[in-house]
Amino acid sequence: MALYRVEGPVTVRSSGGLATQFEAQCVGVSDQQTGGVARCVWTDEAGEKIFMELSGSIVGPMGTSREAEGPVIGGTGRYQGIEGSYHIDWLFVESRLDDGKFKGFVTKLTGSWKRP
C-alpha cells in the first residue's frame, strides 16, 4: 500500500481555443489489489478551486501507463455548482525508494463539465 501526493500545473483548453491554467494537488492511497483513490483540488489564477475524485490504476511499475477517472464534485467562486467527469492516462516514469518520491506525467486528459 502506498500513500501519495501528486502536484503540478494543468492547462485546460476548450474546443474554442481558450485555455485556463490550474495548479493541481491530489492526495491518495494505492494498492495492487484495488487500484487507488484520490481527492484532487485544482486552483486557478484567481484562487478559485475545483474539487474532484479520482480512482483507478494510479501507481505502478516504472515505465507503465496507468488510467484513472472520476467525477467533478464541486468548486468555489465561479466554479460553485460545477459537475462533470474526467479521465486521465498517466505515465509512471521514475520511483526512488530512498526518498519515497515518484515522477510521471499525464499523457491524455479528457472529460467534460458544466457550471450552473
JOCOR-V898340 format. One record per residue. N is the residue number from 0. PHI is phi in radians with two decimals (999 if undefined). OMEGA is omega in whole degrees, 0 to 359 (NA if undefined). D_LAST is the distance of its C-alpha to the last C-alpha in Angstrom with 1 decimal. Layout:
n = [N/N]
phi = [PHI/PHI]
omega = [OMEGA/OMEGA]
d_last = [D_LAST/D_LAST]
//
This chain:
n = [0/1/2/3/4/5/6/7/8/9/10/11/12/13/14/15/16/17/18/19/20/21/22/23/24/25/26/27/28/29/30/31/32/33/34/35/36/37/38/39/40/41/42/43/44/45/46/47/48/49/50/51/52/53/54/55/56/57/58/59/60/61/62/63/64/65/66/67/68/69/70/71/72/73/74/75/76/77/78/79/80/81/82/83/84/85/86/87/88/89/90/91/92/93/94/95/96/97/98/99/100/101/102/103/104/105/106/107/108/109/110/111/112/113/114/115]
phi = [999/-2.32/-1.70/-2.58/-2.33/-2.10/-2.57/2.83/-1.36/-2.34/-1.98/-1.91/-1.92/-1.49/-1.11/-1.47/1.66/-1.26/-2.17/-2.18/-1.68/-2.27/-1.86/-1.79/-2.40/-2.23/-2.18/-2.75/-2.35/-2.45/-2.53/-1.28/-1.45/-1.91/1.57/-2.80/-2.37/-2.59/-2.08/-2.19/-2.26/-1.85/-1.99/-1.52/-1.07/-1.52/1.56/-1.40/-2.12/-2.09/-1.88/-2.44/-1.86/-2.54/-2.50/2.52/-1.57/-1.61/-1.97/-2.80/-1.09/-0.99/1.43/-1.76/-1.58/-2.13/-2.28/-2.68/-2.67/-3.14/-1.52/-1.50/-1.95/2.74/-2.97/-2.07/0.98/-1.17/-1.69/-1.05/1.49/-1.11/-2.58/2.79/-2.70/-2.62/-2.42/-2.19/-1.86/-2.17/-1.75/-1.46/-1.73/-2.60/-2.42/-2.00/-1.20/-1.20/-2.10/1.27/-1.70/-2.38/-2.24/-3.06/-2.69/-1.41/-1.65/-2.69/-2.27/-2.28/2.74/-2.66/-2.62/-2.42/-1.84/-1.14]
omega = [180/170/183/172/180/179/178/182/176/174/179/179/178/179/178/177/178/180/175/178/175/167/185/172/177/176/183/177/182/172/186/181/186/183/181/174/179/171/185/174/173/181/180/184/180/181/178/191/169/181/183/170/180/176/179/182/191/181/180/179/179/178/181/176/182/179/176/179/178/179/166/190/177/181/178/177/183/178/180/181/180/176/180/179/179/181/176/165/190/177/180/191/190/176/178/182/183/179/177/182/174/180/177/177/179/179/180/176/177/177/177/175/176/176/180/NA]
d_last = [38.5/36.8/34.4/32.7/30.4/29.1/27.8/27.5/25.6/22.8/22.0/19.1/19.7/17.5/19.2/19.6/21.6/19.4/20.0/18.5/20.9/20.3/23.0/22.7/24.4/24.9/27.3/28.6/31.6/33.3/36.3/38.1/37.8/34.1/32.6/30.2/27.0/25.2/22.3/21.0/19.4/18.5/18.9/18.4/20.9/19.4/19.5/15.8/15.5/13.8/15.5/16.8/19.6/22.3/25.3/28.1/31.3/30.6/34.1/37.3/40.5/40.7/40.1/37.9/34.6/32.1/28.7/25.8/22.3/19.5/15.9/13.3/13.1/11.1/11.5/12.5/12.0/9.6/8.7/8.1/6.0/6.6/8.5/11.4/15.1/17.9/21.7/24.4/28.0/29.9/33.6/35.5/38.1/40.3/41.0/43.5/45.0/46.7/43.5/41.0/38.7/37.4/35.9/33.8/31.0/28.2/29.5/26.4/22.7/20.4/17.1/13.6/10.1/6.6/3.8/0.0]
//
